[in-house]
């Protein structure tokens, strides 16, 4: 579908010439010969771009610009002006005009300006769609939690999100969901339309971390040939998330402290103080208070970051979240992987709930994704579970023991061992390696016993 352009000008010759020229470029061109008719045409057709003369009969171009921006702030407007009223063109730029052209202008100049303007509009739309998509993904009520402690954490994080500038320190084991909470705070805050910048302090070498955060000026060091904008500057008006803050070197912590306290910094090799407006969220899988006591983390920075502490418990301490998370991941991955899983069998769910999950929620999602990617089925079954989980399976009271208790009779130890081995093999789906681990013996010993049982 062609982009539409509304031209508002009281000169009929200009209107006709521009309509002909822009029509040849493939644009749909609408015309209006006054400010009033231009506003009416804009309301009716909602064009992608408006080209308006500053000098118009009735309401002038400035008033047209104001009204258009009131109706739709994202509409791109280019103003046309004569040199003698150039100062009014500058005024229009302050009011939100994208560009202005001085009469007489070249058609090539107009075409270039329109192309740039429409590219900008397209970018704005994509950014807006991305923000809307991310915001929807990180609504607090869409985050899966049945555990009472997690529900309270989400309730607190939602309150914190509205505070705008308050710093937040999120702690918890790797994979527990620290990044999820950080994003939820940003996408439910007044800064939602601005950047969310994330950096893992543990993943970047110490000598590069400072330049990544603060940028540098040309000549700051040997390879600094041009200016680099740092992440703090890119996050201006938005949120910066410093993950694994405990791994930040002590000298750099002092510079971060200044940003937290004064919202300003200098680039490497620079002398100019750069003012920013940034919300800072940090996270760590270590005990920062202990790091402070050991001299590994600045005490003053710790207290400035720890205004609102949020501690996320590991998955093993919130077992009631495991099954809801499995079902949520299954629905999500059905869409991504084009699968049609309807859920998980009871015995498979039981095993996953009993597992300790050292990698927390991240490990759980990875396991579900691996199962669904490698298998076509309607349900996740115990046979789909990976070896590292099956080896931790613990059988409940074996059926043979229950039989003995019911019949009030006894059998030899040798016979009991045979029946118990068979029961464990049944429980592990015939997997001898896992069965040996459950029995607490070497696989070779199990093979020997099985051969003797033949």
C-alpha positions in Angstrom: 0.0 0.0 0.0 1.4 3.4 -1.1 2.3 6.0 1.6 -0.1 8.9 1.5 1.0 12.6 1.6 -1.3 15.6 2.4 -0.1 18.8 0.8 -1.5 22.0 2.3 -0.8 25.1 0.2 -2.8 28.1 -1.1 -1.0 28.2 -4.4 -2.8 26.1 -6.9 0.2 25.8 -9.2 2.3 24.5 -6.3 -0.3 21.9 -5.4 -0.7 20.6 -8.9 3.1 20.5 -9.6 3.8 18.6 -6.3 0.9 16.2 -6.9 2.2 15.3 -10.3 5.9 14.9 -9.1 5.1 12.9 -6.0 2.5 10.8 -7.8 5.2 9.7 -10.2 7.2 8.5 -7.1 4.3 6.2 -6.2 2.8 8.3 -3.3 -0.9 8.8 -2.9 -1.3 12.6 -2.8 -4.1 14.5 -1.1 -4.5 18.3 -1.6 -5.9 21.2 0.5 -5.7 24.9 -0.2 -6.2 26.3 3.3 -5.5 25.4 6.9 -9.1 24.6 7.7 -9.5 22.3 4.7 -6.1 20.7 5.5 -7.2 19.8 9.1 -10.5 18.4 7.8 -8.6 16.3 5.2 -6.2 15.1 7.9 -9.0 14.0 10.2 -10.7 12.1 7.4 -7.7 10.4 5.6 -5.0 10.2 8.3 -2.1 10.5 5.8 1.4 9.2 6.6 3.0 12.6 6.1 1.9 16.2 5.9 3.6 18.9 3.8 2.3 22.3 4.9 3.1 25.9 3.9 3.7 28.3 6.9 1.8 31.1 5.2 -1.8 30.0 4.7 -5.2 31.8 4.5 -7.2 31.4 7.7 -5.3 29.4 10.3 -1.6 29.5 9.5 0.9 26.6 9.2 2.0 26.8 12.9 -1.6 26.4 14.0 -2.1 23.5 11.5 1.0 21.8 12.9 -0.3 22.2 16.5 -3.7 20.7 15.7 -2.2 17.8 13.7 0.2 17.0 16.6 -2.8 17.1 19.0 -4.7 14.6 16.9 -1.7 12.3 16.3 1.7 13.1 17.8 3.4 10.5 15.6 2.5 12.1 12.3 5.5 13.5 10.4 5.1 17.1 9.2 7.4 19.0 6.9 7.0 22.8 6.7 7.5 25.0 3.6 8.6 28.6 4.2 10.1 31.7 2.6 13.5 32.9 3.8 12.0 36.1 5.3 10.1 34.1 7.9 12.8 31.6 8.7 12.4 32.2 12.4 8.9 30.8 12.2 10.3 27.6 10.6 12.6 27.3 13.6 9.6 27.7 15.9 7.8 24.9 14.0 10.7 22.6 14.6 10.4 23.2 18.3 6.7 22.3 18.1 7.5 18.9 16.5 7.9 19.5 12.7 10.4 17.0 11.2 12.0 19.4 8.7 11.5 22.6 6.8 12.2 23.6 3.2 13.0 27.1 2.0 11.3 28.4 -1.1 12.3 27.9 -3.8 13.4 24.3 -3.1 14.6 21.6 -5.5 12.4 18.6 -6.0 15.3 16.4 -5.1 15.5 18.1 -1.7 11.8 17.5 -1.1 12.0 13.8 -2.1 15.0 13.2 0.1 13.3 14.9 3.1 10.1 12.9 2.5 12.1 9.6 2.2 13.9 10.3 5.5 10.7 11.3 7.2 8.8 8.2 6.2 11.8 6.0 7.3 11.7 7.7 10.7 7.9 7.1 11.0 8.4 3.5 10.1 11.1 3.2 12.8 8.8 4.8 15.3 6.0 2.4 14.5 8.4 -0.6 14.9 9.7 0.7 18.2 6.2 1.3 19.4 5.1 -2.2 18.4 8.2 -3.6 20.2 7.5 -1.7 23.3 3.8 -2.8 23.2 4.9 -6.4 22.7 7.5 -6.3 25.5 5.2 -4.6 27.9 2.5 -7.2 27.3 5.0 -10.0 27.9 6.1 -8.5 31.2 2.8 -7.5 32.8 3.1 -8.7 36.4 -0.1 -10.6 36.2 1.3 -12.7 33.3 4.3 -13.9 35.3 3.6 -17.4 36.5 3.7 -17.8 40.3 1.7 -19.9 42.7 4.2 -19.8 45.6 3.1 -17.4 48.3 6.6 -15.9 48.6 6.8 -15.3 44.8 3.4 -13.7 44.8 4.5 -11.3 47.5 7.7 -10.5 45.5 5.7 -9.7 42.4 3.3 -7.5 44.4 6.3 -5.6 45.9 8.0 -5.3 42.5 4.8 -3.8 41.0 4.8 -1.1 43.7 8.5 -0.4 43.1 8.0 0.0 39.3 5.8 3.1 39.8 8.5 4.8 41.9 10.5 5.7 38.7 14.0 6.6 40.0 14.3 4.3 43.1 17.3 1.9 42.7 16.5 -1.8 43.1 18.9 -4.7 44.0 17.7 -8.1 42.9 19.4 -11.1 44.4 19.0 -14.8 43.9 20.6 -17.9 42.3 21.5 -17.9 38.6 18.4 -18.7 36.5 15.9 -17.8 39.3 14.4 -15.0 37.3 16.3 -11.8 38.2 16.3 -10.5 34.7 12.5 -11.2 34.3 11.8 -9.1 37.4 14.1 -6.3 36.2 12.3 -6.1 32.9 8.9 -6.3 34.5 9.8 -3.3 36.7 10.9 -1.3 33.6 7.9 -2.2 31.4 5.5 -1.3 34.1 7.2 2.0 35.0 6.8 5.6 33.7 9.9 4.9 31.6 8.2 2.1 29.5 8.6 4.1 26.3 12.3 4.5 26.8 15.3 2.2 26.5 15.9 -0.9 28.7 19.7 -1.5 28.5 21.2 -4.7 30.1 24.8 -5.5 30.7 26.3 -8.6 32.4 29.2 -7.3 34.4 30.7 -10.8 34.7 30.7 -11.4 30.9 32.9 -8.4 29.9 36.6 -8.2 30.6 37.6 -5.7 33.3 39.5 -3.5 30.9 36.5 -3.2 28.5 33.7 -2.8 31.0 34.4 0.9 31.8 34.4 1.9 28.2 31.2 -0.1 27.6 29.4 1.7 30.5 30.8 5.2 30.0 32.0 5.4 26.4 35.2 7.2 25.4 36.5 10.2 23.4 38.9 9.9 20.4 42.5 9.4 21.6 41.4 8.1 25.1 43.6 5.0 24.4 45.5 3.5 21.5 42.6 2.2 19.4 40.1 4.9 20.3 39.8 6.5 16.8 36.3 7.9 17.2 33.8 8.7 20.0 31.9 5.8 21.6 28.6 6.4 23.4 28.5 4.3 26.5 25.5 2.3 27.8 24.7 4.8 30.6 24.3 7.5 27.9 22.2 5.3 25.7 19.9 4.5 28.6 19.2 8.2 29.2 15.5 8.6 30.3 15.2 4.8 30.5 16.5 2.0 32.7 19.9 0.3 32.9 20.2 -3.2 34.3 23.6 -4.1 35.7 23.5 -7.8 36.1 26.1 -9.6 38.3 27.2 -6.3 39.8 29.3 -8.2 42.4 31.8 -8.9 39.6 32.4 -5.2 38.9 36.0 -4.2 39.8 36.4 -1.9 42.8 37.9 1.1 40.9 34.9 1.1 38.5 32.4 0.9 41.4 33.5 4.4 42.5 32.5 5.8 39.1 29.2 4.0 39.2 28.6 5.4 42.7 28.9 8.9 41.2 26.3 8.1 38.5 23.9 6.8 41.2 24.4 9.9 43.4 24.7 12.7 40.8 23.3 11.2 37.6 26.4 12.4 35.7 29.8 11.1 34.5 32.6 11.8 32.0 33.6 9.6 29.1 37.0 8.0 29.1 39.5 10.7 27.9 36.8 13.4 28.3 36.4 16.4 30.6 32.8 17.3 30.0 30.2 16.2 32.6 27.4 14.4 30.9 24.1 14.7 32.7 21.6 11.8 32.4 18.3 10.7 33.8 18.6 6.9 34.3 17.0 4.4 36.6 19.5 1.8 37.9 18.5 -1.8 38.6 21.2 -4.2 39.7 21.3 -7.9 40.3 23.7 -10.5 41.9 23.8 -14.2 42.5 26.3 -13.5 45.4 25.8 -12.2 48.9 26.8 -8.6 48.4 26.8 -7.9 52.2 29.4 -10.6 52.6 31.4 -9.1 49.7 31.3 -5.8 51.5 32.6 -7.4 54.7 35.4 -9.1 52.7 36.4 -5.8 51.1 35.3 -7.0 47.7 32.5 -4.5 47.2 32.2 -0.8 48.2 30.0 -0.3 51.3 28.7 3.1 50.1 27.7 1.7 46.7 26.0 -1.3 48.3 23.8 0.9 50.4 22.9 3.2 47.5 21.9 0.2 45.3 20.1 -1.6 48.1 17.3 0.9 48.5 14.7 -1.7 47.5 16.0 -5.3 48.0 14.3 -8.1 46.2 15.4 -11.7 46.9 14.1 -14.4 44.6 14.1 -17.9 46.1 15.5 -20.8 44.1 13.0 -23.1 42.3 13.6 -25.9 44.7 12.0 -23.8 47.4 8.9 -23.1 45.4 7.8 -26.5 44.2 4.2 -25.3 43.6 5.5 -23.1 40.8 7.0 -26.0 38.8 3.9 -27.5 37.2 2.3 -24.1 36.3 5.7 -23.1 34.8 5.8 -26.3 32.8 2.4 -25.6 31.3 3.2 -22.0 30.6 6.4 -23.0 28.8 4.6 -25.7 26.9 2.0 -23.1 25.6 4.7 -20.6 24.7 6.9 -23.2 22.9 3.9 -24.7 21.0 3.7 -21.4 19.2 7.5 -21.0 18.7 8.2 -24.6 17.7 4.8 -25.2 15.9 4.0 -28.1 18.2 0.7 -29.3 19.7 1.6 -30.5 23.2 -1.4 -30.5 25.5 0.5 -31.0 28.8 2.5 -33.5 30.8 1.7 -36.9 32.2 1.3 -37.3 36.0 4.3 -39.5 36.5 6.6 -37.2 34.5 5.3 -34.1 36.4 6.0 -35.9 39.7 9.6 -36.5 38.7 10.1 -32.9 37.6 8.6 -31.6 40.8 10.9 -33.8 42.9 14.0 -32.7 41.0 16.2 -30.1 42.8 16.7 -27.8 39.7 20.2 -26.4 40.4 19.8 -24.2 37.3 16.4 -23.0 38.5 13.7 -21.7 36.1 16.2 -21.3 33.2 17.1 -25.0 33.5 13.4 -26.0 33.6 12.6 -24.0 30.4 15.6 -25.4 28.6 14.6 -29.0 29.5 11.0 -28.4 28.3 12.3 -26.8 25.1 14.7 -29.7 24.4 11.9 -32.3 25.0 9.5 -30.5 22.7 12.1 -29.8 20.0 13.2 -33.4 19.8 9.8 -35.2 20.2 6.5 -35.1 18.4 3.9 -36.0 20.9 0.7 -34.7 22.7 2.2 -34.9 26.2 5.5 -34.9 27.9 6.1 -38.3 29.3 8.6 -39.9 31.7 10.4 -41.4 28.6 11.1 -37.9 27.3 12.9 -36.8 30.4 16.7 -36.4 30.1 19.1 -38.8 31.8 20.4 -36.1 34.3 16.9 -35.9 35.7 16.1 -39.6 35.6 19.2 -40.4 37.6 17.7 -38.4 40.5 14.5 -40.4 40.5 13.6 -41.9 43.9 11.2 -44.8 44.0 8.5 -44.7 46.6 7.7 -47.8 48.7 8.2 -50.7 46.3 5.2 -52.8 45.5 7.0 -56.0 46.7 7.4 -54.5 50.2 3.7 -53.6 50.3 2.8 -57.2 49.2 4.8 -58.7 52.0 3.1 -56.4 54.5 -0.3 -57.3 53.3 0.3 -61.1 53.2 2.2 -61.1 56.5 4.7 -63.5 55.0 8.5 -63.4 54.5 10.8 -64.5 51.7 14.5 -64.9 51.5 16.8 -61.9 51.2 18.0 -63.2 47.8 14.4 -63.4 46.6 13.6 -60.0 48.0 16.6 -58.5 46.2 15.5 -60.0 42.9 12.0 -58.6 43.2 13.3 -55.2 44.3 15.7 -55.0 41.3 12.8 -55.8 39.0 10.7 -53.2 40.6 13.4 -50.5 40.2 13.9 -51.5 36.6 10.2 -51.2 36.0 10.3 -47.7 37.7 13.2 -46.6 35.5 11.6 -47.8 32.3 14.2 -50.6 31.9 17.2 -48.2 31.9 19.9 -50.2 33.7 22.3 -47.3 34.2 19.7 -45.3 36.0 18.5 -48.3 37.9 22.1 -48.9 39.1 22.3 -45.3 40.4 19.0 -45.7 42.2 20.2 -48.9 43.8 23.5 -47.4 44.8 25.6 -50.0 43.0 28.0 -50.0 40.0 26.3 -50.8 36.7 28.7 -53.8 36.3 27.4 -55.2 39.6 23.8 -54.8 38.4 24.6 -56.6 35.1 26.1 -59.4 37.1 23.1 -59.7 39.4 20.7 -59.7 36.4 22.7 -62.4 34.7 22.5 -64.6 37.9 18.7 -64.0 37.9 18.3 -65.5 34.4 
